[in-house]
């Protein structure tokens, strides 16, 4: 469930949109992706939404956005 806090919600949104992009790509090959259609469209839209969420976070709390900039699978963005 999305957090009620605006800042935590923006981080949540970015992570959810990232997961959605992974789901959209699924097991598609590069060739299938480059053919066009729903998979690249859905993936591109989710990546755009990640950017929008992080842009809003950067405007609202640059110090948090900077910590999220280095997010990887093995390290989570710290909200403390």
DSSP file (Angstrom, degrees, kcal/mol; ACC not computed):
  #  RESIDUE AA STRUCTURE BP1 BP2  ACC     N-H-->O    O-->H-N    N-H-->O    O-->H-N    TCO  KAPPA ALPHA  PHI   PSI    X-CA   Y-CA   Z-CA
    1    1 A X              0   0    0      0, 0.0     2,-0.1     0, 0.0     0, 0.0   0.000 360.0 360.0 360.0 135.6    0.0    0.0    0.0
    2    2 A X        -     0   0    0      1,-0.1     7,-0.1     2,-0.1     6,-0.0  -0.402 360.0-111.7 -64.7 132.5    1.3    3.4   -0.9
    3    3 A X        -     0   0    0      5,-0.2    -1,-0.1     1,-0.1     9,-0.0  -0.262  13.7-132.4 -63.3 152.7    2.5    5.5    2.1
    4    4 A X  S    S+     0   0    0      4,-0.1    -1,-0.1     5,-0.0     2,-0.1   0.804  80.3  96.7 -76.7 -30.2    0.5    8.5    3.0
    5    5 A X  S  > S-     0   0    0      1,-0.1     4,-2.5     2,-0.0     5,-0.2  -0.389  75.9-136.3 -61.2 133.3    3.6   10.7    3.4
    6    6 A X  H  > S+     0   0    0      2,-0.2     4,-1.8     1,-0.2    -1,-0.1   0.922 102.1  44.9 -59.3 -46.6    4.1   12.7    0.2
    7    7 A X  H  > S+     0   0    0      2,-0.2     4,-1.9     1,-0.2    -1,-0.2   0.936 115.4  45.7 -67.0 -46.4    7.9   12.1    0.1
    8    8 A X  H  > S+     0   0    0      1,-0.2     4,-2.6     2,-0.2    -1,-0.2   0.869 110.7  56.5 -63.2 -34.6    7.6    8.4    0.9
    9    9 A X  H  X S+     0   0    0     -4,-2.5     4,-2.8     2,-0.2    -1,-0.2   0.872 104.6  51.4 -64.0 -37.5    4.9    8.2   -1.7
   10   10 A X  H  X S+     0   0    0     -4,-1.8     4,-2.3     2,-0.2    -1,-0.2   0.905 111.6  46.4 -67.4 -40.6    7.1    9.6   -4.4
   11   11 A X  H  X S+     0   0    0     -4,-1.9     4,-2.3     2,-0.2    -2,-0.2   0.931 113.0  50.7 -64.2 -44.2    9.8    7.0   -3.6
   12   12 A X  H  X S+     0   0    0     -4,-2.6     4,-2.9     1,-0.2    -2,-0.2   0.929 109.3  51.3 -56.7 -47.7    7.2    4.3   -3.5
   13   13 A X  H  X S+     0   0    0     -4,-2.8     4,-3.0     1,-0.2     5,-0.3   0.929 108.5  50.6 -57.6 -47.1    5.9    5.5   -6.9
   14   14 A X  H  X S+     0   0    0     -4,-2.3     4,-1.8     1,-0.2    -1,-0.2   0.909 113.0  46.2 -59.3 -42.5    9.3    5.4   -8.5
   15   15 A X  H  X S+     0   0    0     -4,-2.3     4,-2.3     2,-0.2    -1,-0.2   0.912 113.0  49.1 -66.8 -42.0    9.9    1.9   -7.2
   16   16 A X  H  X S+     0   0    0     -4,-2.9     4,-2.5     1,-0.2    -2,-0.2   0.917 111.2  48.9 -64.2 -43.2    6.5    0.7   -8.3
   17   17 A X  H  X S+     0   0    0     -4,-3.0     4,-2.0     2,-0.2    -1,-0.2   0.865 110.0  53.1 -65.0 -34.6    6.9    2.1  -11.8
   18   18 A X  H  X S+     0   0    0     -4,-1.8     4,-1.9    -5,-0.3    -2,-0.2   0.923 109.9  47.4 -64.0 -44.0   10.3    0.5  -12.0
   19   19 A X  H  X S+     0   0    0     -4,-2.3     4,-2.3     1,-0.2    -2,-0.2   0.904 109.3  54.3 -63.0 -40.6    8.8   -2.9  -11.1
   20   20 A X  H  X S+     0   0    0     -4,-2.5     4,-2.7     1,-0.2    -1,-0.2   0.886 105.7  52.9 -60.8 -38.5    6.0   -2.3  -13.7
   21   21 A X  H  X S+     0   0    0     -4,-2.0     4,-2.2     2,-0.2    -1,-0.2   0.912 108.3  50.5 -63.6 -41.3    8.7   -1.7  -16.4
   22   22 A X  H  X S+     0   0    0     -4,-1.9     4,-2.5     1,-0.2    -2,-0.2   0.910 112.0  47.5 -61.4 -41.9   10.3   -5.0  -15.5
   23   23 A X  H  < S+     0   0    0     -4,-2.3    -2,-0.2     2,-0.2    -1,-0.2   0.911 109.6  53.2 -65.2 -42.4    6.9   -6.7  -15.8
   24   24 A X  H  < S+     0   0    0     -4,-2.7    -2,-0.2     1,-0.2    -1,-0.2   0.902 112.6  43.7 -61.0 -41.5    6.2   -5.1  -19.1
   25   25 A X  H >< S+     0   0    0     -4,-2.2     3,-2.5    -5,-0.2    -1,-0.2   0.913  84.4 153.6 -70.1 -42.2    9.5   -6.3  -20.5
   26   26 A X  T 3< S-     0   0    0     -4,-2.5    -1,-0.2     1,-0.3    -2,-0.1  -0.233  75.3 -24.7  53.6-128.8    9.1   -9.7  -19.1
   27   27 A X  T 3  S+     0   0    0     -4,-0.1    -1,-0.3    -3,-0.1    -2,-0.1   0.128  95.0 142.8-102.1  18.2   10.9  -12.3  -21.1
   28   28 A X    <   -     0   0    0     -3,-2.5     2,-0.1    -4,-0.1    -3,-0.0  -0.311  46.3-130.8 -62.8 140.5   10.9  -10.3  -24.3
   29   29 A X     >  -     0   0    0      1,-0.1     4,-2.5     4,-0.0     5,-0.2  -0.405  25.5-106.3 -81.8 167.1   14.0  -10.6  -26.4
   30   30 A X  H  > S+     0   0    0      1,-0.2     4,-2.6     2,-0.2     5,-0.2   0.913 122.8  52.5 -60.1 -41.9   15.8   -7.5  -27.8
   31   31 A X  H  > S+     0   0    0      1,-0.2     4,-1.1     2,-0.2    -1,-0.2   0.919 109.9  47.5 -61.1 -44.4   14.4   -8.3  -31.2
   32   32 A X  H  4 S+     0   0    0      1,-0.2     4,-0.4     2,-0.2     3,-0.3   0.896 112.4  50.2 -63.6 -39.7   10.8   -8.6  -29.9
   33   33 A X  H >< S+     0   0    0     -4,-2.5     3,-1.3     1,-0.2     7,-0.2   0.917 109.5  50.4 -63.8 -42.9   11.3   -5.3  -28.1
   34   34 A X  H 3< S+     0   0    0     -4,-2.6    -1,-0.2     1,-0.3    -2,-0.2   0.669  93.9  73.9 -72.8 -16.4   12.6   -3.5  -31.1
   35   35 A X  T 3< S-     0   0    0     -4,-1.1    -1,-0.3    -3,-0.3    -2,-0.2   0.721  99.4-138.1 -67.1 -19.9    9.7   -4.8  -33.2
   36   36 A X    <   +     0   0    0     -3,-1.3     3,-0.3    -4,-0.4     2,-0.3  -0.444  52.2 110.2  93.1-169.8    7.5   -2.2  -31.4
   37   37 A X  S  > S-     0   0    0      1,-0.2     4,-1.5    -2,-0.1     5,-0.1  -0.679  85.4 -23.3 100.2-153.7    4.0   -2.7  -30.1
   38   38 A X  H  > S+     0   0    0     -2,-0.3     4,-3.1     1,-0.2     5,-0.3   0.861 124.8  60.8 -68.9 -39.6    2.7   -2.9  -26.6
   39   39 A X  H  > S+     0   0    0     -3,-0.3     4,-2.4     1,-0.2     5,-0.2   0.952 110.9  37.0 -60.9 -54.1    5.9   -4.0  -24.8
   40   40 A X  H  > S+     0   0    0     -7,-0.2     4,-2.9     2,-0.2     5,-0.2   0.895 117.5  53.0 -66.3 -35.5    8.1   -1.0  -25.7
   41   41 A X  H  X S+     0   0    0     -4,-1.5     4,-2.2     2,-0.2    -2,-0.2   0.951 112.9  42.9 -61.8 -49.1    5.3    1.4  -25.3
   42   42 A X  H  X S+     0   0    0     -4,-3.1     4,-2.1     2,-0.2    -1,-0.2   0.896 115.7  49.6 -64.7 -40.5    4.4    0.1  -21.8
   43   43 A X  H  X S+     0   0    0     -4,-2.4     4,-2.2    -5,-0.3    -2,-0.2   0.938 111.2  48.3 -64.3 -47.6    8.0    0.0  -20.8
   44   44 A X  H  X S+     0   0    0     -4,-2.9     4,-2.3     1,-0.2    -1,-0.2   0.897 110.8  51.6 -60.8 -41.0    8.8    3.5  -22.0
   45   45 A X  H  X S+     0   0    0     -4,-2.2     4,-2.1    -5,-0.2    -1,-0.2   0.913 109.5  49.1 -64.4 -41.9    5.7    4.9  -20.2
   46   46 A X  H  X S+     0   0    0     -4,-2.1     4,-1.9     2,-0.2    -1,-0.2   0.891 110.7  50.5 -65.5 -38.2    6.7    3.3  -16.9
   47   47 A X  H  X S+     0   0    0     -4,-2.2     4,-2.2     2,-0.2    -1,-0.2   0.891 108.7  52.4 -66.2 -38.5   10.2    4.7  -17.3
   48   48 A X  H  X S+     0   0    0     -4,-2.3     4,-2.3     1,-0.2    -2,-0.2   0.915 108.6  50.8 -60.0 -42.5    8.7    8.2  -17.9
   49   49 A X  H  X S+     0   0    0     -4,-2.1     4,-2.4     2,-0.2    -2,-0.2   0.853 106.5  54.2 -66.6 -34.9    6.7    7.8  -14.8
   50   50 A X  H  X S+     0   0    0     -4,-1.9     4,-2.6     2,-0.2     5,-0.2   0.946 109.9  48.4 -59.8 -47.6    9.8    6.9  -12.8
   51   51 A X  H  X S+     0   0    0     -4,-2.2     4,-2.3     1,-0.2    -2,-0.2   0.889 110.4  50.6 -60.8 -41.0   11.4   10.1  -14.0
   52   52 A X  H  X S+     0   0    0     -4,-2.3     4,-2.2     2,-0.2    -1,-0.2   0.922 111.4  47.7 -63.8 -44.1    8.3   12.2  -13.1
   53   53 A X  H  X S+     0   0    0     -4,-2.4     4,-2.1     1,-0.2    -2,-0.2   0.919 114.5  46.0 -63.4 -43.5    8.2   10.8   -9.6
   54   54 A X  H  X S+     0   0    0     -4,-2.6     4,-2.6     2,-0.2    -1,-0.2   0.846 110.2  54.1 -70.5 -32.2   11.9   11.3   -9.1
   55   55 A X  H  X S+     0   0    0     -4,-2.3     4,-1.9    -5,-0.2    -1,-0.2   0.917 109.9  47.2 -64.5 -43.5   11.7   14.8  -10.5
   56   56 A X  H  X S+     0   0    0     -4,-2.2     4,-2.2     2,-0.2    -2,-0.2   0.892 112.8  49.8 -63.8 -39.5    9.0   15.7   -8.0
   57   57 A X  H  X S+     0   0    0     -4,-2.1     4,-3.4     1,-0.2     8,-0.3   0.915 108.3  53.1 -64.8 -42.4   11.0   14.2   -5.2
   58   58 A X  H  < S+     0   0    0     -4,-2.6     4,-0.3     1,-0.2    -1,-0.2   0.877 112.0  45.6 -60.4 -38.7   14.1   16.2   -6.3
   59   59 A X  H  < S+     0   0    0     -4,-1.9     3,-0.3     2,-0.2    -1,-0.2   0.889 120.0  39.4 -71.2 -39.7   12.0   19.4   -6.2
   60   60 A X  H  < S+     0   0    0     -4,-2.2    -2,-0.2     1,-0.2    -3,-0.2   0.855 137.6   6.1 -80.6 -36.5   10.5   18.6   -2.8
   61   61 A X    >X  +     0   0    0     -4,-3.4     4,-2.3    -5,-0.2     3,-0.9  -0.584  60.3 178.1-151.8  79.7   13.5   17.1   -1.1
   62   62 A X  H 3> S+     0   0    0     -3,-0.3     4,-2.2    -4,-0.3     5,-0.2   0.819  83.1  59.1 -56.3 -33.0   16.8   17.3   -3.0
   63   63 A X  H 3> S+     0   0    0      2,-0.2     4,-1.2     1,-0.2    -1,-0.3   0.865 109.3  43.1 -67.4 -34.5   18.7   15.6   -0.1
   64   64 A X  H <> S+     0   0    0     -3,-0.9     4,-1.9    -7,-0.2    -2,-0.2   0.902 111.7  53.9 -74.7 -42.4   16.5   12.5   -0.3
   65   65 A X  H  X S+     0   0    0     -4,-2.3     4,-1.1    -8,-0.3    -2,-0.2   0.877 105.5  54.6 -59.5 -37.6   16.6   12.4   -4.1
   66   66 A X  H  < S+     0   0    0     -4,-2.2     4,-0.5     1,-0.2     3,-0.3   0.898 107.7  48.9 -64.0 -40.1   20.4   12.5   -4.0
   67   67 A X  H >< S+     0   0    0     -4,-1.2     3,-0.6     1,-0.2    -1,-0.2   0.837 111.0  50.8 -68.2 -31.1   20.4    9.4   -1.7
   68   68 A X  H >< S+     0   0    0     -4,-1.9     3,-2.0     1,-0.2    -1,-0.2   0.693  90.7  80.2 -77.7 -18.3   18.0    7.6   -4.1
   69   69 A X  T 3< S+     0   0    0     -4,-1.1    -1,-0.2    -3,-0.3    -2,-0.2   0.800  94.6  46.2 -59.3 -29.9   20.2    8.4   -7.1
   70   70 A X  T <  S+     0   0    0     -3,-0.6    -1,-0.3    -4,-0.5    -2,-0.1   0.158  81.8 144.6-100.9  18.8   22.5    5.6   -6.2
   71   71 A X    <   +     0   0    0     -3,-2.0     2,-0.3     3,-0.1     5,-0.2  -0.332  19.1 166.9 -60.0 133.3   19.7    3.0   -5.6
   72   72 A X  B >   -A   75   0A   0      3,-1.5     3,-0.8    -2,-0.0     5,-0.1  -0.848  52.6 -95.1-135.0 174.6   20.6   -0.5   -6.7
   73   73 A X  T 3  S+     0   0    0     -2,-0.3    -2,-0.0     1,-0.2     3,-0.0   0.844 124.9  47.8 -59.5 -32.8   19.0   -3.9   -6.1
   74   74 A X  T 3  S+     0   0    0      1,-0.1     2,-0.4     2,-0.0    -1,-0.2   0.559 113.7  47.2 -90.7  -7.3   21.4   -4.5   -3.2
   75   75 A X  B <  S-A   72   0A   0     -3,-0.8    -3,-1.5    -5,-0.1     2,-0.2  -0.995  71.5-148.5-137.2 133.6   20.9   -1.1   -1.5
   76   76 A X        -     0   0    0     -2,-0.4     2,-0.3    -5,-0.2    -3,-0.1  -0.649  31.2 -97.8 -98.0 154.1   17.7    0.7   -0.7
   77   77 A X        -     0   0    0     -2,-0.2     2,-0.5    -9,-0.1    -9,-0.1  -0.537  41.3-131.5 -66.1 126.5   17.0    4.4   -0.5
   78   78 A X        -     0   0    0     -2,-0.3   -11,-0.1     1,-0.1    -1,-0.1  -0.711  22.5-174.4 -87.2 129.1   17.2    5.4    3.1
   79   79 A X              0   0    0     -2,-0.5    -1,-0.1     1,-0.2   -71,-0.0   0.385 360.0 360.0-101.1   1.9   14.4    7.6    4.3
   80   80 A X              0   0    0      0, 0.0    -1,-0.2     0, 0.0    -2,-0.0   0.483 360.0 360.0 -84.7 360.0   15.8    8.3    7.8
